[in-house]
Amino acid sequence: MASAAQVVANIENAAHSTGPRTEEGKARASQNAIKHGLTSNKCLLLPDEDEEEFREFSSQLKYTYAPENSVEAELVDDIISIQWRRKRAVALEARILSADDPDFKALNNISLIANRLKREFSATHKELMQLQVDREKLVARHLEEAAALRRADLILKRPTDLAANGFVFSIAEIDEYIRRTDALQQARNTVNMIRMPSMR
């Protein structure tokens, strides 16, 4: 694996390059980001990294964020990539600092990349959180609407057809939602009745 100084030199040289012109050169250049893996989204695991550690890391983040649709899943994949590369940057910084003659220019450049990754993480995390909040609000509203239809159907003794009204819930899910909602309301009423005499 390239040393930390070589990694940074590759980054700096790339900034002055006009790019490869031959097909062979283009094919070689397509692998450049993989050498240090800090700027490549395509290669998540470098040859010297532990595949089992990456799988565990990935699983933990997927469990934490619990994506429920393809858009959320893609954002979680982005977060996994960003956070794994941030860990890689920390390891590169440690390697530089542990050298007998630390390359502080290399350290500075890697720190710049690490800071950019931190900003990417913050933006992606914020976007995912907002999507999940919006989804949860929409589900809560649909539950309330479906429960209102179900309550009316029970009062009028008619069958409930949730799908005909655009809902994806089962009747069992709505009945359980109604049961929990009613139980919670009863509990609140009980607490309020007990509190009222002591407030006088």
N, C-alpha and C positions, 0 to 999 in steps of 0.2 A: 504494500500500500504506500502511496506517496506520503512524504513527510508533510507536516503542516506548512512549512515554508514553500514547498513545491506546489501545494494546493493553492496557496495565495498567489504565487507567481503565475500559475495557470489562469487564475481569475483576472489578474492585471494584464497579462498578455492578450487575453481574449478581448479586452476593452479596446485595444489598438488594432485589432485584426479586421481586415476587410472581408474575411470569410473565405472558405475553401471554394475552388473553382471547378475541380474535377469531381466526378462521381465518387471515386475512391476517397478523395479528401473529404467530401461531404459525409460519407459513411463513417469515416474516422471521427469527424467533428461531432457527429450525433452522439458519440459516447463520452464527450468531454465532461459533461455535467455529472456523469456517473462516477468520475474519479474521486470527488470529494462528497458528492451526494447532497450538498446543501441547497442547490438551486434546481435540482431535477425532481419533478413530480412523478416521472415515469418509473424510476428505479427506486423502490422504497427500501430494499434490502441490499446492502453491499456485501461482497464476498466474505469479508471478515466479520460480519455481524451475525448474531445468534437468531436463527429463524424462529426458534421456540419462544425466545424473549419477545420478539416482534409480535408473534401470534397472541401471546398473553397480553401485551401492551394494547394491541388492537381490540381484543375481546373486552378488556376493562373499559375502554373508551366507548365501545358500542353499548355496553351494559349501562354505563353512566348516562349517555345521551338518549338511549332507547328510541332510535328513529322509527317512525311509523309509516313512512311512505318513501318513495324513491328519491324525492327532492331532499328530504331530511337525511337519508342514507348517504347521498352524494356529499352533503356538507360534512357529515361525520367522517367520511373517508378523507376529505380534505383536511380535517382537523388531525386525524391520525397521521397523515403525511407530514403536516407542519410540525406537530409535536415530536415526531420521531426525528426529524431533521434538527430540531432544537436540541434534543438530547445529543445528537451527533456533533453539533457545534460545541457543546459543553465539553465533550470528550476531546475535540481538537484543541480547544483552548487549554485544557489540562495538560495535553501532550506538549504544547508550546512552552507553558510555564515550568514544566518539569525538566526541560532541556538545560544543559549546562550553560548555553549561551542563548537565552530566549529571543526569538525573532518578534520584536514588539510591533513591527509593521504588519507582519502576518496576523498577529493577535488582534490588532486594530481592525483589519479587514474582515476577519471572521466575526468579530463583535458586531460590525456593521450588518453583516448578513443575518446574524442572530437577532438583532434588533428589528430588522425587516420581517423576519419570521414571526416575532412576537406581535408585531402590528397585524400581520396576516391572520394570526390566531385570534386576536381580539375582534377583528372585523367578522371573521367567519363564525366565531362563537356567538357574537351578538345577533347575526343574521339567523342562525339556527334557533336561538332562544326566542326570538320574535316570531318565527314561523310556528314554533311549538305552542307558544302562548295563544296565537291566533287560532290554531287548530283546536286547542282545548276549549277556547271560548265558543267556537262554532259547534263543537260536539255538545257542550253544555246547553246551548240554546236549542239545538235539535232534540236533545233529551227532554227538555221542558215542553217543547211543542208536541212531541210524540206522546208524552205522559198526559197532556191535556186532552188529546184525541182519545187516548185509551180510557181515561176517566169518564169522558162523555159516553163512549161506547158501552162501558160497564153500567152506567146509570140507565141508558136507553135499552139495555139488554140486546145489543146488536154486535155482530162480529167485528173485530178490528182488522183492518187491512193497512198495515203500516207502509208496505211497499207501494201501494196505490197512491199514497201521499208523499212519496219520495224519500222515505226513511229506510235506512239500512239495518236498523235494530231489529232484534227478534222480540216477540211479545213477552217472552220470559225475561229478557233484559229490561224491558220497560216496566214490567210488573215488579221486578226487584228494585228498580230505581224509585218507583212510587212507594214501595214498602219502606225503603231507607229514608226517603224524603219525609214521609208521614211520621216515622219513628223519631226523626230528628226534630220535627216540628212539635211533637208531643213532649219531647224532652225539654225543649225551650220553654214551652208553656208551663211545664211543671216547675222549672227553675224560677220563672217569673212569678208564679203564684206564691212560692215560698219566700221570695225576696220582698214582695209587696208589703206584708205586715211589718217587717223590720225597718222599712223605709218610712213608716208613719211616725 
